[in-house]
Amino acid sequence: MRREIINKDNVQLYIDMIPSDLEDLLFQKNVHAFGAVFAETPVGAVIWADTEGDTYGRLLSLFVVPEARRLGVGTYLLETVASDMVDAGKEGIAFKYNESGDRRFLTLFFNIVGFETDTSDVPVGRVTFGDAARALKDLPGIETEAGIPVSHLAGKEKAVLHNWISRMSPENASIYMRTKPDSFAVIDDGEVKGALLFRKEDEETISLDYAYSSNPRSLIGMLSLALKTIAPECTKDTRLEMLLATDAGRGLYEKLFGPTEYFMRIAECRQNFQSY
């Protein structure tokens, strides 16, 4: 088995092993991606980010093709990426993922190799754009503090928001700053006062991953503007999936749509290499 750096010349050989929301990040300076090749055939891929100032390397993705699983490919990729992180001066590895589909096997794999993985159930709100539009239309007294799209922020404000997101979710900061649909923020005197962080889950689903405001009532105004801005890209049946990881986000959802019925299991790890 050998490793191969994933670059613009060979990326199509690995494209099915890379989550679609990471494709735009592959060739950024602080993002490193390489594949495992066995018998001249790509059988796995791993991606990690070296975030400045973070003592942990951020594992963004690790994937092995089904026919090559339980043959040591995952262990090879993990040991190789750990070595790269140590060479980059990192003290440990960190990652977070939604434990669903193929990723359910990741938790078992990480536990087998000695990583201590914590899991938690986070409430998820699921509505359609049509349902959201009706709920907002019927709600009186929408706050005017609605924020602006990230793509409209000035350079200094973008830097403030990027640094804020990096403290909260380093592995996803560039996703929320660069991809469609636009995320939204309220920034005042160089400080983030509110944010809605969106990403495209798939062709039929928009995910609202993080909702925050120092004035919770303004979340409604921000959400109203965000959905109106995003609406041309969607239909009334497009799903809006809201990860309710904050009290503000959960309160917003319950005010508009009532109690949540769904949960998402999140796996998370911060492991020092000395204990690995």
C-alpha positions as CSV (number, residue, x, y, z in Angstrom):
1,M,0.0,0.0,0.0
2,R,1.2,3.5,-0.7
3,R,0.0,7.0,-0.1
4,E,-0.8,9.5,-2.9
5,I,-1.4,13.2,-2.5
6,I,-4.7,14.2,-3.9
7,N,-4.3,17.0,-6.4
8,K,-6.1,18.6,-9.4
9,D,-4.7,15.9,-11.7
10,N,-6.0,12.9,-9.8
11,V,-8.9,14.2,-7.8
12,Q,-11.5,12.5,-10.0
13,L,-10.2,9.1,-8.9
14,Y,-11.1,10.0,-5.4
15,I,-14.2,12.1,-5.9
16,D,-16.6,9.4,-4.6
17,M,-14.6,9.2,-1.4
18,I,-14.8,12.9,-0.6
19,P,-17.9,14.5,1.0
20,S,-19.4,17.0,-1.5
21,D,-19.3,19.9,1.1
22,L,-15.5,19.5,1.3
23,E,-14.7,19.5,-2.4
24,D,-14.3,23.3,-2.5
25,L,-11.8,23.2,0.4
26,L,-9.5,20.5,-1.0
27,F,-6.9,22.9,-2.5
28,Q,-6.7,25.5,0.3
29,K,-3.3,26.0,1.8
30,N,-4.2,24.6,5.2
31,V,-6.1,21.6,4.0
32,H,-4.2,18.4,3.3
33,A,-5.7,15.4,1.4
34,F,-4.2,12.1,0.4
35,G,-5.3,8.7,-0.7
36,A,-4.4,5.1,-0.1
37,V,-3.5,3.1,-3.2
38,F,-3.5,-0.7,-3.2
39,A,-2.6,-2.7,-6.4
40,E,-2.6,0.6,-8.3
41,T,-6.2,1.2,-7.3
42,P,-7.4,4.0,-4.9
43,V,-9.1,2.4,-1.9
44,G,-9.4,5.2,0.6
45,A,-8.9,8.9,1.2
46,V,-8.3,11.2,4.2
47,I,-8.6,15.0,4.6
48,W,-7.3,17.1,7.5
49,A,-7.0,20.8,8.3
50,D,-4.1,22.6,10.0
51,T,-5.9,25.5,11.7
52,E,-3.5,28.3,12.8
53,G,-3.2,28.5,16.6
54,D,-5.0,25.2,17.2
55,T,-2.8,22.5,18.9
56,Y,-5.0,19.8,17.4
57,G,-5.1,18.7,13.8
58,R,-8.7,18.6,12.5
59,L,-9.7,15.4,10.8
60,L,-12.3,16.4,8.2
61,S,-12.9,13.1,6.5
62,L,-11.7,9.5,6.4
63,F,-13.2,7.0,3.9
64,V,-12.4,3.5,2.8
65,V,-14.2,1.9,-0.1
66,P,-16.5,-0.9,1.1
67,E,-14.6,-3.7,-0.7
68,A,-11.4,-2.7,1.1
69,R,-12.7,-2.4,4.6
70,R,-11.2,-4.6,7.4
71,L,-8.0,-4.9,5.5
72,G,-6.0,-2.3,7.4
73,V,-6.6,0.6,5.0
74,G,-8.3,2.8,7.6
75,T,-5.5,2.2,10.1
76,Y,-2.9,3.0,7.5
77,L,-4.7,6.3,6.7
78,L,-5.1,7.2,10.3
79,E,-1.4,6.4,11.2
80,T,-0.2,8.4,8.2
81,V,-2.3,11.5,9.0
82,A,-1.3,11.3,12.7
83,S,2.4,11.3,11.6
84,D,1.7,14.3,9.4
85,M,0.0,16.2,12.2
86,V,3.0,15.5,14.6
87,D,5.3,16.8,11.9
88,A,3.2,19.9,11.7
89,G,3.6,20.4,15.5
90,K,0.2,19.2,16.6
91,E,-0.3,17.6,20.0
92,G,-3.4,15.6,19.1
93,I,-6.2,15.0,16.7
94,A,-9.8,16.3,16.8
95,F,-12.9,15.5,14.8
96,K,-16.7,15.7,14.9
97,Y,-19.2,14.0,12.6
98,N,-22.9,13.0,12.3
99,E,-23.0,9.4,13.2
100,S,-25.2,8.1,10.3
101,G,-24.9,6.0,7.2
102,D,-21.3,4.8,6.6
103,R,-20.1,7.1,9.4
104,R,-21.7,4.8,12.0
105,F,-18.8,2.4,11.3
106,L,-16.3,5.2,12.1
107,T,-17.1,5.3,15.8
108,L,-16.5,1.5,16.1
109,F,-13.2,1.9,14.1
110,F,-11.9,4.8,16.3
111,N,-12.8,2.9,19.5
112,I,-10.9,-0.2,18.2
113,V,-7.8,1.8,17.5
114,G,-7.9,3.4,20.9
115,F,-9.6,6.8,20.5
116,E,-12.1,7.9,23.1
117,T,-15.2,9.1,21.2
118,D,-18.0,10.9,22.9
119,T,-21.5,10.8,21.4
120,S,-24.5,13.0,22.1
121,D,-28.0,13.3,20.7
122,V,-28.7,16.8,19.3
123,P,-32.3,17.8,18.4
124,V,-33.0,18.4,14.7
125,G,-35.9,20.5,13.3
126,R,-37.2,19.5,9.9
127,V,-39.6,21.6,7.9
128,T,-40.1,22.7,4.3
129,F,-39.4,26.2,3.0
130,G,-43.2,26.5,2.4
131,D,-43.9,25.7,6.1
132,A,-41.2,28.2,7.2
133,A,-42.6,30.9,5.0
134,R,-46.1,30.4,6.4
135,A,-44.9,30.4,10.0
136,L,-42.9,33.6,9.6
137,K,-45.8,35.3,7.7
138,D,-48.2,34.7,10.5
139,L,-45.8,35.9,13.2
140,P,-46.3,39.6,14.2
141,G,-43.6,42.0,15.3
142,I,-40.6,40.6,13.4
143,E,-37.4,42.4,14.5
144,T,-35.7,44.7,12.0
145,E,-32.1,43.6,13.1
146,A,-31.9,41.1,10.2
147,G,-28.2,41.0,9.4
148,I,-26.6,40.7,6.0
149,P,-25.3,37.9,3.8
150,V,-21.7,36.8,4.4
151,S,-21.0,37.6,0.7
152,H,-21.9,41.2,1.3
153,L,-19.6,41.7,4.3
154,A,-16.6,44.0,4.1
155,G,-13.2,42.4,4.3
156,K,-12.6,43.3,7.9
157,E,-16.1,42.0,8.9
158,K,-15.5,38.7,7.0
159,A,-12.3,38.3,9.0
160,V,-14.1,38.9,12.3
161,L,-16.8,36.3,11.4
162,H,-14.3,33.8,10.1
163,N,-12.4,34.0,13.4
164,W,-15.6,33.7,15.4
165,I,-16.7,30.6,13.4
166,S,-13.2,29.1,13.8
167,R,-13.4,29.2,17.5
168,M,-16.8,27.4,17.4
169,S,-16.2,25.0,14.5
170,P,-12.7,25.2,13.0
171,E,-13.3,22.4,10.5
172,N,-16.3,24.1,9.0
173,A,-15.4,27.8,9.0
174,S,-14.5,28.0,5.2
175,I,-17.7,26.0,4.3
176,Y,-19.9,28.6,5.9
177,M,-17.9,31.5,4.5
178,R,-17.6,30.4,0.9
179,T,-20.4,28.0,-0.2
180,K,-24.0,28.5,-1.2
181,P,-26.4,29.3,0.2
182,D,-25.2,32.4,1.9
183,S,-24.8,32.4,5.7
184,F,-25.9,35.5,7.6
185,A,-24.4,37.6,10.3
186,V,-25.0,40.7,12.5
187,I,-21.6,42.4,13.3
188,D,-21.4,45.5,15.4
189,D,-18.2,47.3,16.6
190,G,-16.0,44.4,15.4
191,E,-18.1,41.8,17.4
192,V,-20.5,39.1,16.1
193,K,-23.9,39.8,17.6
194,G,-25.8,37.1,15.6
195,A,-25.2,34.5,13.0
196,L,-27.1,31.9,10.9
197,L,-24.8,29.3,9.3
198,F,-26.2,27.5,6.3
199,R,-24.9,24.9,3.9
200,K,-26.3,22.7,1.2
201,E,-26.9,19.2,2.5
202,D,-28.0,17.8,-0.9
203,E,-30.1,18.8,-3.9
204,E,-33.3,18.8,-1.8
205,T,-32.1,19.9,1.6
206,I,-30.6,23.1,3.1
207,S,-29.0,22.7,6.5
208,L,-29.1,25.5,9.2
209,D,-26.2,24.3,11.4
210,Y,-25.9,27.1,13.9
211,A,-28.2,29.9,15.1
212,Y,-26.9,32.5,17.6
213,S,-27.9,36.0,18.7
214,S,-27.1,38.2,21.7
215,N,-30.7,39.4,21.2
216,P,-32.7,36.2,20.6
217,R,-35.8,38.0,19.2
218,S,-33.6,39.3,16.3
219,L,-33.2,35.7,15.2
220,I,-36.6,35.7,13.7
221,G,-35.8,38.8,11.6
222,M,-32.5,37.3,10.5
223,L,-34.2,34.0,9.6
224,S,-36.9,35.8,7.7
225,L,-34.4,37.7,5.6
226,A,-32.2,34.6,5.1
227,L,-35.1,32.5,3.8
228,K,-36.3,35.2,1.4
229,T,-32.7,35.5,0.1
230,I,-32.3,31.8,-0.3
231,A,-35.8,31.2,-1.7
232,P,-35.0,31.7,-5.4
233,E,-32.6,28.7,-5.2
234,C,-35.3,26.5,-3.7
235,T,-38.9,25.3,-4.0
236,K,-41.6,25.3,-1.4
237,D,-40.9,21.6,-0.9
238,T,-37.1,22.1,-0.3
239,R,-36.3,20.7,3.2
240,L,-34.9,23.0,5.8
241,E,-33.0,20.9,8.4
242,M,-32.0,22.8,11.6
243,L,-29.4,21.4,13.9
244,L,-30.6,22.8,17.3
245,A,-27.3,22.7,19.1
246,T,-27.8,26.0,20.9
247,D,-30.5,27.3,23.2
248,A,-31.2,30.2,20.8
249,G,-31.7,27.9,17.9
250,R,-33.9,25.5,19.8
251,G,-36.0,28.4,21.1
252,L,-36.4,29.8,17.6
253,Y,-37.5,26.5,16.2
254,E,-40.0,25.8,19.0
255,K,-41.5,29.3,18.8
256,L,-42.2,28.8,15.1
257,F,-43.0,25.1,14.7
258,G,-43.4,23.5,18.2
259,P,-41.5,20.7,19.8
260,T,-38.9,18.8,17.8
261,E,-39.4,15.1,17.0
262,Y,-36.0,14.1,15.5
263,F,-32.5,13.8,16.9
264,M,-29.0,13.5,15.3
265,R,-26.3,11.5,17.0
266,I,-23.0,13.5,17.0
267,A,-19.6,11.8,17.6
268,E,-16.7,14.0,18.8
269,C,-13.1,13.4,19.9
270,R,-10.1,15.3,21.0
271,Q,-7.3,12.9,21.5
272,N,-3.7,13.6,22.5
273,F,-1.2,11.6,20.5
274,Q,0.6,10.6,23.7
275,S,-2.4,8.6,24.8
276,Y,-3.0,7.1,21.4
